Structure formats: C-alpha cells, structure tokens
Amino acid sequence: MGRKAGGLYINPRKFGTLSKPCMKEMLALLNCLATSGNNDDKCVKHKDLLRTCTDTQAGVGRKPWGSINYHLHRLSRAKK
C-alpha cells in the first residue's frame, strides 16, 4: 500500500511546528495535577486559565472545510 506516483500530497508533519496557542496553559495544568496527586481542587486557577484560552481560540483561524489532502484528492479525481 502506498500513494500512487504523481499524486498530490502535503506532508502534515512539516506544519507541526506551527504555534500551539494553549500549550503553556495545558502544561501548567498537567504539572499542577502531577504535583498535587491529581487533586483538582488545588489546580482551579490553572484549569480556569486553560478554559479561557481554549474558549478564545474556539473560532480563531479555523478552516470550515476538511484537510488540504482531501481537497487535493478530490480535485485530482475531477481532473480524470
């Protein structure tokens, strides 16, 4: 199994270095949970920070359609 020769494809790993907007907040929450023995009551501040970050990122930069590889495949089928 593999891709056909001459097909269009974009490697998603090349775009893995793009910014991850709430990574700092998530790491802070996970560190807090690890040090407190998974006690949620001690990490309320970190949980609220992560929730506000994800709420603000909910619609920012979101593409309404599928992945670029899906569309490239669809266009190549239409070309035939």
PyMOL Python script that loads the backbone (N, CA, C, O; Angstrom):
from pymol import cmd

cmd.read_pdbstr("""\
ATOM      1  N   MET A   1       0.834  -1.177   0.000  1.00  0.00           N
ATOM      2  CA  MET A   1       0.000   0.000   0.000  1.00  0.00           C
ATOM      3  C   MET A   1       0.876   1.237   0.000  1.00  0.00           C
ATOM      4  O   MET A   1       1.927   1.286   0.640  1.00  0.00           O
ATOM      5  N   GLY A   2       0.431   2.193  -0.707  1.00  0.00           N
ATOM      6  CA  GLY A   2       1.166   3.444  -0.769  1.00  0.00           C
ATOM      7  C   GLY A   2       0.448   4.413  -1.677  1.00  0.00           C
ATOM      8  O   GLY A   2      -0.625   4.123  -2.205  1.00  0.00           O
ATOM      9  N   ARG A   3       1.048   5.550  -1.845  1.00  0.00           N
ATOM     10  CA  ARG A   3       0.438   6.548  -2.722  1.00  0.00           C
ATOM     11  C   ARG A   3       0.803   6.259  -4.158  1.00  0.00           C
ATOM     12  O   ARG A   3       1.863   5.701  -4.444  1.00  0.00           O
ATOM     13  N   LYS A   4      -0.078   6.642  -5.058  1.00  0.00           N
ATOM     14  CA  LYS A   4       0.196   6.487  -6.474  1.00  0.00           C
ATOM     15  C   LYS A   4       1.236   7.509  -6.903  1.00  0.00           C
ATOM     16  O   LYS A   4       1.313   8.605  -6.349  1.00  0.00           O
ATOM     17  N   ALA A   5       2.027   7.139  -7.886  1.00  0.00           N
ATOM     18  CA  ALA A   5       3.044   8.058  -8.400  1.00  0.00           C
ATOM     19  C   ALA A   5       2.364   9.227  -9.087  1.00  0.00           C
ATOM     20  O   ALA A   5       1.393   9.049  -9.822  1.00  0.00           O
ATOM     21  N   GLY A   6       2.871  10.403  -8.850  1.00  0.00           N
ATOM     22  CA  GLY A   6       2.330  11.606  -9.482  1.00  0.00           C
ATOM     23  C   GLY A   6       1.160  12.223  -8.746  1.00  0.00           C
ATOM     24  O   GLY A   6       0.617  13.233  -9.195  1.00  0.00           O
ATOM     25  N   GLY A   7       0.760  11.647  -7.634  1.00  0.00           N
ATOM     26  CA  GLY A   7      -0.351  12.202  -6.872  1.00  0.00           C
ATOM     27  C   GLY A   7       0.082  13.403  -6.054  1.00  0.00           C
ATOM     28  O   GLY A   7       1.253  13.537  -5.701  1.00  0.00           O
ATOM     29  N   LEU A   8      -0.854  14.262  -5.759  1.00  0.00           N
ATOM     30  CA  LEU A   8      -0.573  15.436  -4.943  1.00  0.00           C
ATOM     31  C   LEU A   8      -0.689  15.069  -3.474  1.00  0.00           C
ATOM     32  O   LEU A   8      -1.619  14.365  -3.077  1.00  0.00           O
ATOM     33  N   TYR A   9       0.233  15.533  -2.679  1.00  0.00           N
ATOM     34  CA  TYR A   9       0.238  15.225  -1.263  1.00  0.00           C
ATOM     35  C   TYR A   9       1.037  16.284  -0.532  1.00  0.00           C
ATOM     36  O   TYR A   9       2.062  16.752  -1.027  1.00  0.00           O
ATOM     37  N   ILE A  10       0.568  16.663   0.648  1.00  0.00           N
ATOM     38  CA  ILE A  10       1.294  17.603   1.501  1.00  0.00           C
ATOM     39  C   ILE A  10       1.578  16.897   2.817  1.00  0.00           C
ATOM     40  O   ILE A  10       0.676  16.330   3.432  1.00  0.00           O
ATOM     41  N   ASN A  11       2.811  16.932   3.238  1.00  0.00           N
ATOM     42  CA  ASN A  11       3.222  16.279   4.468  1.00  0.00           C
ATOM     43  C   ASN A  11       2.758  17.111   5.666  1.00  0.00           C
ATOM     44  O   ASN A  11       3.250  18.223   5.857  1.00  0.00           O
ATOM     45  N   PRO A  12       1.825  16.602   6.478  1.00  0.00           N
ATOM     46  CA  PRO A  12       1.331  17.390   7.609  1.00  0.00           C
ATOM     47  C   PRO A  12       2.372  17.600   8.701  1.00  0.00           C
ATOM     48  O   PRO A  12       2.230  18.514   9.513  1.00  0.00           O
ATOM     49  N   ARG A  13       3.438  16.757   8.740  1.00  0.00           N
ATOM     50  CA  ARG A  13       4.460  16.935   9.761  1.00  0.00           C
ATOM     51  C   ARG A  13       5.262  18.213   9.552  1.00  0.00           C
ATOM     52  O   ARG A  13       5.828  18.750  10.505  1.00  0.00           O
ATOM     53  N   LYS A  14       5.316  18.709   8.316  1.00  0.00           N
ATOM     54  CA  LYS A  14       6.033  19.959   8.073  1.00  0.00           C
ATOM     55  C   LYS A  14       5.345  21.121   8.763  1.00  0.00           C
ATOM     56  O   LYS A  14       5.984  22.110   9.120  1.00  0.00           O
ATOM     57  N   PHE A  15       4.034  20.996   8.950  1.00  0.00           N
ATOM     58  CA  PHE A  15       3.286  22.080   9.569  1.00  0.00           C
ATOM     59  C   PHE A  15       3.103  21.857  11.062  1.00  0.00           C
ATOM     60  O   PHE A  15       2.361  22.596  11.709  1.00  0.00           O
ATOM     61  N   GLY A  16       3.763  20.856  11.616  1.00  0.00           N
ATOM     62  CA  GLY A  16       3.653  20.566  13.039  1.00  0.00           C
ATOM     63  C   GLY A  16       4.352  21.583  13.915  1.00  0.00           C
ATOM     64  O   GLY A  16       4.110  21.625  15.122  1.00  0.00           O
ATOM     65  N   THR A  17       5.217  22.407  13.334  1.00  0.00           N
ATOM     66  CA  THR A  17       5.939  23.393  14.126  1.00  0.00           C
ATOM     67  C   THR A  17       5.163  24.696  14.259  1.00  0.00           C
ATOM     68  O   THR A  17       5.662  25.653  14.851  1.00  0.00           O
ATOM     69  N   LEU A  18       3.957  24.745  13.720  1.00  0.00           N
ATOM     70  CA  LEU A  18       3.151  25.954  13.857  1.00  0.00           C
ATOM     71  C   LEU A  18       2.781  26.152  15.322  1.00  0.00           C
ATOM     72  O   LEU A  18       2.871  25.229  16.132  1.00  0.00           O
ATOM     73  N   SER A  19       2.374  27.346  15.639  1.00  0.00           N
ATOM     74  CA  SER A  19       2.125  27.674  17.041  1.00  0.00           C
ATOM     75  C   SER A  19       0.975  26.854  17.624  1.00  0.00           C
ATOM     76  O   SER A  19      -0.031  26.608  16.960  1.00  0.00           O
ATOM     77  N   LYS A  20       1.140  26.452  18.840  1.00  0.00           N
ATOM     78  CA  LYS A  20       0.106  25.747  19.585  1.00  0.00           C
ATOM     79  C   LYS A  20      -0.317  26.707  20.691  1.00  0.00           C
ATOM     80  O   LYS A  20       0.380  26.844  21.696  1.00  0.00           O
ATOM     81  N   PRO A  21      -1.450  27.369  20.512  1.00  0.00           N
ATOM     82  CA  PRO A  21      -1.782  28.538  21.328  1.00  0.00           C
ATOM     83  C   PRO A  21      -1.953  28.296  22.826  1.00  0.00           C
ATOM     84  O   PRO A  21      -1.602  29.176  23.612  1.00  0.00           O
ATOM     85  N   CYS A  22      -2.466  27.169  23.252  1.00  0.00           N
ATOM     86  CA  CYS A  22      -2.737  26.970  24.680  1.00  0.00           C
ATOM     87  C   CYS A  22      -1.797  25.950  25.316  1.00  0.00           C
ATOM     88  O   CYS A  22      -2.122  25.365  26.350  1.00  0.00           O
ATOM     89  N   MET A  23      -0.654  25.738  24.713  1.00  0.00           N
ATOM     90  CA  MET A  23       0.267  24.713  25.206  1.00  0.00           C
ATOM     91  C   MET A  23       0.830  25.070  26.589  1.00  0.00           C
ATOM     92  O   MET A  23       0.968  24.193  27.442  1.00  0.00           O
ATOM     93  N   LYS A  24       1.147  26.325  26.810  1.00  0.00           N
ATOM     94  CA  LYS A  24       1.706  26.726  28.114  1.00  0.00           C
ATOM     95  C   LYS A  24       0.697  26.484  29.233  1.00  0.00           C
ATOM     96  O   LYS A  24       1.053  25.991  30.304  1.00  0.00           O
ATOM     97  N   GLU A  25      -0.554  26.831  28.981  1.00  0.00           N
ATOM     98  CA  GLU A  25      -1.585  26.653  29.991  1.00  0.00           C
ATOM     99  C   GLU A  25      -1.832  25.171  30.274  1.00  0.00           C
ATOM    100  O   GLU A  25      -2.031  24.772  31.421  1.00  0.00           O
ATOM    101  N   MET A  26      -1.816  24.357  29.202  1.00  0.00           N
ATOM    102  CA  MET A  26      -2.037  22.934  29.407  1.00  0.00           C
ATOM    103  C   MET A  26      -0.888  22.303  30.178  1.00  0.00           C
ATOM    104  O   MET A  26      -1.117  21.481  31.065  1.00  0.00           O
ATOM    105  N   LEU A  27       0.340  22.676  29.851  1.00  0.00           N
ATOM    106  CA  LEU A  27       1.485  22.127  30.579  1.00  0.00           C
ATOM    107  C   LEU A  27       1.458  22.553  32.042  1.00  0.00           C
ATOM    108  O   LEU A  27       1.804  21.771  32.928  1.00  0.00           O
ATOM    109  N   ALA A  28       1.050  23.784  32.290  1.00  0.00           N
ATOM    110  CA  ALA A  28       0.962  24.246  33.673  1.00  0.00           C
ATOM    111  C   ALA A  28      -0.086  23.439  34.445  1.00  0.00           C
ATOM    112  O   ALA A  28       0.133  23.075  35.600  1.00  0.00           O
ATOM    113  N   LEU A  29      -1.219  23.163  33.806  1.00  0.00           N
ATOM    114  CA  LEU A  29      -2.261  22.368  34.471  1.00  0.00           C
ATOM    115  C   LEU A  29      -1.787  20.938  34.705  1.00  0.00           C
ATOM    116  O   LEU A  29      -2.006  20.386  35.783  1.00  0.00           O
ATOM    117  N   LEU A  30      -1.146  20.337  33.718  1.00  0.00           N
ATOM    118  CA  LEU A  30      -0.666  18.964  33.893  1.00  0.00           C
ATOM    119  C   LEU A  30       0.415  18.871  34.975  1.00  0.00           C
ATOM    120  O   LEU A  30       0.446  17.909  35.742  1.00  0.00           O
ATOM    121  N   ASN A  31       1.294  19.864  35.035  1.00  0.00           N
ATOM    122  CA  ASN A  31       2.312  19.886  36.093  1.00  0.00           C
ATOM    123  C   ASN A  31       1.680  20.039  37.462  1.00  0.00           C
ATOM    124  O   ASN A  31       2.097  19.399  38.428  1.00  0.00           O
ATOM    125  N   CYS A  32       0.669  20.894  37.538  1.00  0.00           N
ATOM    126  CA  CYS A  32      -0.031  21.090  38.811  1.00  0.00           C
ATOM    127  C   CYS A  32      -0.720  19.802  39.247  1.00  0.00           C
ATOM    128  O   CYS A  32      -0.665  19.428  40.418  1.00  0.00           O
ATOM    129  N   LEU A  33      -1.372  19.121  38.295  1.00  0.00           N
ATOM    130  CA  LEU A  33      -2.033  17.861  38.637  1.00  0.00           C
ATOM    131  C   LEU A  33      -1.023  16.797  39.063  1.00  0.00           C
ATOM    132  O   LEU A  33      -1.291  16.004  39.966  1.00  0.00           O
ATOM    133  N   ALA A  34       0.130  16.786  38.412  1.00  0.00           N
ATOM    134  CA  ALA A  34       1.152  15.797  38.766  1.00  0.00           C
ATOM    135  C   ALA A  34       1.704  16.045  40.164  1.00  0.00           C
ATOM    136  O   ALA A  34       1.932  15.098  40.917  1.00  0.00           O
ATOM    137  N   THR A  35       1.919  17.297  40.513  1.00  0.00           N
ATOM    138  CA  THR A  35       2.495  17.598  41.830  1.00  0.00           C
ATOM    139  C   THR A  35       1.471  17.478  42.949  1.00  0.00           C
ATOM    140  O   THR A  35       1.830  17.212  44.096  1.00  0.00           O
ATOM    141  N   SER A  36       0.192  17.675  42.619  1.00  0.00           N
ATOM    142  CA  SER A  36      -0.827  17.610  43.668  1.00  0.00           C
ATOM    143  C   SER A  36      -1.464  16.234  43.777  1.00  0.00           C
ATOM    144  O   SER A  36      -2.391  16.048  44.565  1.00  0.00           O
ATOM    145  N   GLY A  37      -0.989  15.271  43.007  1.00  0.00           N
ATOM    146  CA  GLY A  37      -1.557  13.926  43.088  1.00  0.00           C
ATOM    147  C   GLY A  37      -2.941  13.844  42.475  1.00  0.00           C
ATOM    148  O   GLY A  37      -3.819  13.173  43.017  1.00  0.00           O
ATOM    149  N   ASN A  38      -3.147  14.519  41.349  1.00  0.00           N
ATOM    150  CA  ASN A  38      -4.428  14.537  40.616  1.00  0.00           C
ATOM    151  C   ASN A  38      -5.577  15.093  41.450  1.00  0.00           C
ATOM    152  O   ASN A  38      -6.715  14.637  41.335  1.00  0.00           O
ATOM    153  N   ASN A  39      -5.276  16.074  42.284  1.00  0.00           N
ATOM    154  CA  ASN A  39      -6.302  16.740  43.077  1.00  0.00           C
ATOM    155  C   ASN A  39      -6.742  17.997  42.332  1.00  0.00           C
ATOM    156  O   ASN A  39      -5.986  18.963  42.229  1.00  0.00           O
ATOM    157  N   ASP A  40      -7.970  17.979  41.814  1.00  0.00           N
ATOM    158  CA  ASP A  40      -8.473  19.102  41.018  1.00  0.00           C
ATOM    159  C   ASP A  40      -8.651  20.378  41.828  1.00  0.00           C
ATOM    160  O   ASP A  40      -8.536  21.478  41.288  1.00  0.00           O
ATOM    161  N   ASP A  41      -8.926  20.240  43.106  1.00  0.00           N
ATOM    162  CA  ASP A  41      -9.200  21.416  43.927  1.00  0.00           C
ATOM    163  C   ASP A  41      -7.996  22.339  44.042  1.00  0.00           C
ATOM    164  O   ASP A  41      -8.159  23.547  44.215  1.00  0.00           O
ATOM    165  N   LYS A  42      -6.811  21.796  43.951  1.00  0.00           N
ATOM    166  CA  LYS A  42      -5.610  22.612  44.085  1.00  0.00           C
ATOM    167  C   LYS A  42      -5.205  23.289  42.782  1.00  0.00           C
ATOM    168  O   LYS A  42      -4.347  24.172  42.790  1.00  0.00           O
ATOM    169  N   CYS A  43      -5.807  22.892  41.663  1.00  0.00           N
ATOM    170  CA  CYS A  43      -5.406  23.406  40.350  1.00  0.00           C
ATOM    171  C   CYS A  43      -6.519  24.201  39.680  1.00  0.00           C
ATOM    172  O   CYS A  43      -6.580  24.248  38.451  1.00  0.00           O
ATOM    173  N   VAL A  44      -7.384  24.815  40.441  1.00  0.00           N
ATOM    174  CA  VAL A  44      -8.518  25.551  39.872  1.00  0.00           C
ATOM    175  C   VAL A  44      -8.043  26.728  39.037  1.00  0.00           C
ATOM    176  O   VAL A  44      -8.614  27.008  37.982  1.00  0.00           O
ATOM    177  N   LYS A  45      -7.013  27.418  39.492  1.00  0.00           N
ATOM    178  CA  LYS A  45      -6.506  28.585  38.752  1.00  0.00           C
ATOM    179  C   LYS A  45      -5.988  28.170  37.380  1.00  0.00           C
ATOM    180  O   LYS A  45      -6.284  28.826  36.381  1.00  0.00           O
ATOM    181  N   HIS A  46      -5.222  27.090  37.325  1.00  0.00           N
ATOM    182  CA  HIS A  46      -4.674  26.622  36.058  1.00  0.00           C
ATOM    183  C   HIS A  46      -5.779  26.109  35.136  1.00  0.00           C
ATOM    184  O   HIS A  46      -5.720  26.298  33.921  1.00  0.00           O
ATOM    185  N   LYS A  47      -6.782  25.462  35.719  1.00  0.00           N
ATOM    186  CA  LYS A  47      -7.897  24.953  34.932  1.00  0.00           C
ATOM    187  C   LYS A  47      -8.685  26.111  34.311  1.00  0.00           C
ATOM    188  O   LYS A  47      -9.096  26.033  33.153  1.00  0.00           O
ATOM    189  N   ASP A  48      -8.894  27.177  35.075  1.00  0.00           N
ATOM    190  CA  ASP A  48      -9.606  28.340  34.547  1.00  0.00           C
ATOM    191  C   ASP A  48      -8.814  29.036  33.447  1.00  0.00           C
ATOM    192  O   ASP A  48      -9.388  29.487  32.455  1.00  0.00           O
ATOM    193  N   LEU A  49      -7.483  29.126  33.622  1.00  0.00           N
ATOM    194  CA  LEU A  49      -6.656  29.730  32.577  1.00  0.00           C
ATOM    195  C   LEU A  49      -6.723  28.931  31.279  1.00  0.00           C
ATOM    196  O   LEU A  49      -6.822  29.514  30.200  1.00  0.00           O
ATOM    197  N   LEU A  50      -6.672  27.621  31.371  1.00  0.00           N
ATOM    198  CA  LEU A  50      -6.763  26.779  30.185  1.00  0.00           C
ATOM    199  C   LEU A  50      -8.136  26.896  29.530  1.00  0.00           C
ATOM    200  O   LEU A  50      -8.238  26.938  28.304  1.00  0.00           O
ATOM    201  N   ARG A  51      -9.173  26.949  30.327  1.00  0.00           N
ATOM    202  CA  ARG A  51     -10.527  27.071  29.785  1.00  0.00           C
ATOM    203  C   ARG A  51     -10.716  28.403  29.060  1.00  0.00           C
ATOM    204  O   ARG A  51     -11.316  28.438  27.985  1.00  0.00           O
ATOM    205  N   THR A  52     -10.215  29.490  29.629  1.00  0.00           N
ATOM    206  CA  THR A  52     -10.357  30.782  28.946  1.00  0.00           C
ATOM    207  C   THR A  52      -9.529  30.822  27.668  1.00  0.00           C
ATOM    208  O   THR A  52      -9.949  31.416  26.675  1.00  0.00           O
ATOM    209  N   CYS A  53      -8.358  30.196  27.686  1.00  0.00           N
ATOM    210  CA  CYS A  53      -7.533  30.162  26.484  1.00  0.00           C
ATOM    211  C   CYS A  53      -8.227  29.378  25.378  1.00  0.00           C
ATOM    212  O   CYS A  53      -8.274  29.836  24.236  1.00  0.00           O
ATOM    213  N   THR A  54      -8.769  28.200  25.698  1.00  0.00           N
ATOM    214  CA  THR A  54      -9.436  27.399  24.670  1.00  0.00           C
ATOM    215  C   THR A  54     -10.724  28.054  24.191  1.00  0.00           C
ATOM    216  O   THR A  54     -11.093  27.911  23.025  1.00  0.00           O
ATOM    217  N   ASP A  55     -11.407  28.767  25.070  1.00  0.00           N
ATOM    218  CA  ASP A  55     -12.622  29.467  24.644  1.00  0.00           C
ATOM    219  C   ASP A  55     -12.307  30.590  23.672  1.00  0.00           C
ATOM    220  O   ASP A  55     -13.060  30.823  22.726  1.00  0.00           O
ATOM    221  N   THR A  56     -11.193  31.291  23.896  1.00  0.00           N
ATOM    222  CA  THR A  56     -10.843  32.381  22.984  1.00  0.00           C
ATOM    223  C   THR A  56     -10.322  31.842  21.659  1.00  0.00           C
ATOM    224  O   THR A  56     -10.421  32.528  20.642  1.00  0.00           O
ATOM    225  N   GLN A  57      -9.767  30.627  21.644  1.00  0.00           N
ATOM    226  CA  GLN A  57      -9.234  30.037  20.426  1.00  0.00           C
ATOM    227  C   GLN A  57     -10.276  29.234  19.654  1.00  0.00           C
ATOM    228  O   GLN A  57      -9.950  28.663  18.614  1.00  0.00           O
ATOM    229  N   ALA A  58     -11.499  29.173  20.121  1.00  0.00           N
ATOM    230  CA  ALA A  58     -12.505  28.286  19.537  1.00  0.00           C
ATOM    231  C   ALA A  58     -12.748  28.574  18.053  1.00  0.00           C
ATOM    232  O   ALA A  58     -12.834  27.636  17.261  1.00  0.00           O
ATOM    233  N   GLY A  59     -12.859  29.819  17.664  1.00  0.00           N
ATOM    234  CA  GLY A  59     -13.168  30.104  16.273  1.00  0.00           C
ATOM    235  C   GLY A  59     -12.058  30.790  15.520  1.00  0.00           C
ATOM    236  O   GLY A  59     -12.231  31.137  14.352  1.00  0.00           O
ATOM    237  N   VAL A  60     -10.928  30.993  16.154  1.00  0.00           N
ATOM    238  CA  VAL A  60      -9.838  31.743  15.535  1.00  0.00           C
ATOM    239  C   VAL A  60      -9.063  30.846  14.577  1.00  0.00           C
ATOM    240  O   VAL A  60      -8.544  29.806  14.983  1.00  0.00           O
ATOM    241  N   GLY A  61      -8.984  31.240  13.316  1.00  0.00           N
ATOM    242  CA  GLY A  61      -8.173  30.534  12.338  1.00  0.00           C
ATOM    243  C   GLY A  61      -8.674  29.154  11.979  1.00  0.00           C
ATOM    244  O   GLY A  61      -7.914  28.337  11.458  1.00  0.00           O
ATOM    245  N   ARG A  62      -9.910  28.882  12.240  1.00  0.00           N
ATOM    246  CA  ARG A  62     -10.455  27.561  11.950  1.00  0.00           C
ATOM    247  C   ARG A  62     -10.923  27.495  10.516  1.00  0.00           C
ATOM    248  O   ARG A  62     -11.623  28.390  10.042  1.00  0.00           O
ATOM    249  N   LYS A  63     -10.538  26.435   9.821  1.00  0.00           N
ATOM    250  CA  LYS A  63     -10.958  26.249   8.448  1.00  0.00           C
ATOM    251  C   LYS A  63     -12.300  25.518   8.436  1.00  0.00           C
ATOM    252  O   LYS A  63     -12.457  24.513   9.130  1.00  0.00           O
ATOM    253  N   PRO A  64     -13.252  25.998   7.673  1.00  0.00           N
ATOM    254  CA  PRO A  64     -14.561  25.358   7.688  1.00  0.00           C
ATOM    255  C   PRO A  64     -14.599  24.036   6.932  1.00  0.00           C
ATOM    256  O   PRO A  64     -15.526  23.253   7.141  1.00  0.00           O
ATOM    257  N   TRP A  65     -13.640  23.758   6.070  1.00  0.00           N
ATOM    258  CA  TRP A  65     -13.645  22.530   5.285  1.00  0.00           C
ATOM    259  C   TRP A  65     -12.618  21.563   5.821  1.00  0.00           C
ATOM    260  O   TRP A  65     -11.938  21.835   6.811  1.00  0.00           O
ATOM    261  N   GLY A  66     -12.514  20.414   5.146  1.00  0.00           N
ATOM    262  CA  GLY A  66     -11.605  19.360   5.567  1.00  0.00           C
ATOM    263  C   GLY A  66     -10.153  19.694   5.298  1.00  0.00           C
ATOM    264  O   GLY A  66      -9.793  20.843   5.038  1.00  0.00           O
ATOM    265  N   SER A  67      -9.337  18.671   5.365  1.00  0.00           N
ATOM    266  CA  SER A  67      -7.905  18.876   5.220  1.00  0.00           C
ATOM    267  C   SER A  67      -7.535  19.161   3.775  1.00  0.00           C
ATOM    268  O   SER A  67      -8.314  18.905   2.857  1.00  0.00           O
ATOM    269  N   ILE A  68      -6.357  19.683   3.591  1.00  0.00           N
ATOM    270  CA  ILE A  68      -5.903  20.037   2.251  1.00  0.00           C
ATOM    271  C   ILE A  68      -5.676  18.783   1.411  1.00  0.00           C
ATOM    272  O   ILE A  68      -5.879  18.809   0.197  1.00  0.00           O
ATOM    273  N   ASN A  69      -5.259  17.689   2.041  1.00  0.00           N
ATOM    274  CA  ASN A  69      -5.055  16.454   1.285  1.00  0.00           C
ATOM    275  C   ASN A  69      -6.372  15.914   0.735  1.00  0.00           C
ATOM    276  O   ASN A  69      -6.400  15.359  -0.363  1.00  0.00           O
ATOM    277  N   TYR A  70      -7.456  16.069   1.481  1.00  0.00           N
ATOM    278  CA  TYR A  70      -8.764  15.652   0.979  1.00  0.00           C
ATOM    279  C   TYR A  70      -9.128  16.438  -0.274  1.00  0.00           C
ATOM    280  O   TYR A  70      -9.602  15.867  -1.256  1.00  0.00           O
ATOM    281  N   HIS A  71      -8.907  17.736  -0.235  1.00  0.00           N
ATOM    282  CA  HIS A  71      -9.276  18.565  -1.383  1.00  0.00           C
ATOM    283  C   HIS A  71      -8.367  18.311  -2.583  1.00  0.00           C
ATOM    284  O   HIS A  71      -8.826  18.351  -3.724  1.00  0.00           O
ATOM    285  N   LEU A  72      -7.096  18.053  -2.340  1.00  0.00           N
ATOM    286  CA  LEU A  72      -6.208  17.714  -3.441  1.00  0.00           C
ATOM    287  C   LEU A  72      -6.639  16.406  -4.097  1.00  0.00           C
ATOM    288  O   LEU A  72      -6.607  16.282  -5.321  1.00  0.00           O
ATOM    289  N   HIS A  73      -7.032  15.459  -3.306  1.00  0.00           N
ATOM    290  CA  HIS A  73      -7.503  14.187  -3.847  1.00  0.00           C
ATOM    291  C   HIS A  73      -8.790  14.379  -4.636  1.00  0.00           C
ATOM    292  O   HIS A  73      -8.960  13.792  -5.705  1.00  0.00           O
ATOM    293  N   ARG A  74      -9.691  15.197  -4.114  1.00  0.00           N
ATOM    294  CA  ARG A  74     -10.953  15.458  -4.787  1.00  0.00           C
ATOM    295  C   ARG A  74     -10.726  16.140  -6.125  1.00  0.00           C
ATOM    296  O   ARG A  74     -11.381  15.804  -7.112  1.00  0.00           O
ATOM    297  N   LEU A  75      -9.810  17.090  -6.170  1.00  0.00           N
ATOM    298  CA  LEU A  75      -9.504  17.777  -7.419  1.00  0.00           C
ATOM    299  C   LEU A  75      -8.847  16.847  -8.425  1.00  0.00           C
ATOM    300  O   LEU A  75      -9.109  16.940  -9.625  1.00  0.00           O
ATOM    301  N   SER A  76      -7.998  15.953  -7.946  1.00  0.00           N
ATOM    302  CA  SER A  76      -7.334  15.033  -8.879  1.00  0.00           C
ATOM    303  C   SER A  76      -8.347  14.031  -9.448  1.00  0.00           C
ATOM    304  O   SER A  76      -8.192  13.603 -10.592  1.00  0.00           O
ATOM    305  N   ARG A  77      -9.369  13.648  -8.692  1.00  0.00           N
ATOM    306  CA  ARG A  77     -10.413  12.771  -9.220  1.00  0.00           C
ATOM    307  C   ARG A  77     -11.231  13.497 -10.284  1.00  0.00           C
ATOM    308  O   ARG A  77     -11.600  12.908 -11.300  1.00  0.00           O
ATOM    309  N   ALA A  78     -11.511  14.772 -10.047  1.00  0.00           N
ATOM    310  CA  ALA A  78     -12.309  15.550 -11.006  1.00  0.00           C
ATOM    311  C   ALA A  78     -11.538  15.781 -12.294  1.00  0.00           C
ATOM    312  O   ALA A  78     -12.132  15.963 -13.356  1.00  0.00           O
ATOM    313  N   LYS A  79     -10.221  15.772 -12.200  1.00  0.00           N
ATOM    314  CA  LYS A  79      -9.372  16.020 -13.368  1.00  0.00           C
ATOM    315  C   LYS A  79      -9.427  14.841 -14.334  1.00  0.00           C
ATOM    316  O   LYS A  79      -9.247  15.032 -15.536  1.00  0.00           O
ATOM    317  N   LYS A  80      -9.668  13.641 -13.847  1.00  0.00           N
ATOM    318  CA  LYS A  80      -9.658  12.432 -14.684  1.00  0.00           C
ATOM    319  C   LYS A  80     -10.852  12.327 -15.570  1.00  0.00           C
ATOM    320  O   LYS A  80     -10.976  11.364 -16.327  1.00  0.00           O
TER     321      LYS A  80
END
""", "prot")
cmd.dss("prot")
cmd.show_as("cartoon", "prot")
cmd.util.cbc("prot")
cmd.orient("prot")
